[in-house]
Amino acid sequence: MKQPKPSGRVNPSGQTLFLKKSDISHPAVKNLGAQGQEQNVITSFRWGWYLLSLFVPFAGIFVALLLYDQDSRDVRKVGRNCLLIGFLIWVVFPLMMFLTFLFLGAIAAFSWASDMMPTD
């Protein structure tokens, strides 16, 4: 029995490059395609993206902006969280450290000034 020729794209040497969904006849291949649609690669590595945002905040912000532009709600949520982590590490944490050092410097200055005051 002669099998029908696949209707996908064919290169000049006669090999099929891309198959249409209707050309896939084996049930295991059909189930594999269904599983691939349900599980997104980006959301399966979400902790990797979060760790990247934590240890390399600039790269995390860059990746977050790329992910936040996607259509999927789950991918956008990962992008939002990466952006939040990167923002906290690059903006909020340094600002808190600056204010802490400023506060400690003010306490040290007041302590020095109180030591310079004459006692009666």
DAZI-V223247 format. One record per residue. N is the residue number from 1. RES is the residue in one letter. OMEGA is omega in whole degrees, 0 to 359 (* if undefined). Layout:
N & RES & OMEGA
N & RES & OMEGA
//
This chain:
1 & M & 182
2 & K & 179
3 & Q & 179
4 & P & 179
5 & K & 179
6 & P & 184
7 & S & 180
8 & G & 180
9 & R & 184
10 & V & 177
11 & N & 184
12 & P & 181
13 & S & 176
14 & G & 179
15 & Q & 179
16 & T & 180
17 & L & 182
18 & F & 176
19 & L & 173
20 & K & 179
21 & K & 181
22 & S & 179
23 & D & 182
24 & I & 185
25 & S & 183
26 & H & 184
27 & P & 180
28 & A & 179
29 & V & 178
30 & K & 178
31 & N & 179
32 & L & 178
33 & G & 179
34 & A & 178
35 & Q & 180
36 & G & 179
37 & Q & 182
38 & E & 184
39 & Q & 181
40 & N & 182
41 & V & 183
42 & I & 182
43 & T & 178
44 & S & 178
45 & F & 186
46 & R & 180
47 & W & 174
48 & G & 177
49 & W & 180
50 & Y & 178
51 & L & 175
52 & L & 179
53 & S & 182
54 & L & 185
55 & F & 177
56 & V & 189
57 & P & 181
58 & F & 177
59 & A & 178
60 & G & 178
61 & I & 179
62 & F & 178
63 & V & 180
64 & A & 179
65 & L & 176
66 & L & 181
67 & L & 183
68 & Y & 180
69 & D & 183
70 & Q & 182
71 & D & 184
72 & S & 180
73 & R & 180
74 & D & 179
75 & V & 177
76 & R & 178
77 & K & 177
78 & V & 178
79 & G & 178
80 & R & 179
81 & N & 177
82 & C & 178
83 & L & 178
84 & L & 179
85 & I & 179
86 & G & 179
87 & F & 179
88 & L & 182
89 & I & 185
90 & W & 186
91 & V & 187
92 & V & 181
93 & F & 177
94 & P & 178
95 & L & 177
96 & M & 179
97 & M & 179
98 & F & 180
99 & L & 177
100 & T & 179
101 & F & 177
102 & L & 178
103 & F & 179
104 & L & 176
105 & G & 178
106 & A & 178
107 & I & 178
108 & A & 179
109 & A & 178
110 & F & 178
111 & S & 179
112 & W & 181
113 & A & 179
114 & S & 176
115 & D & 181
116 & M & 180
117 & M & 178
118 & P & 177
119 & T & 181
120 & D & *
//
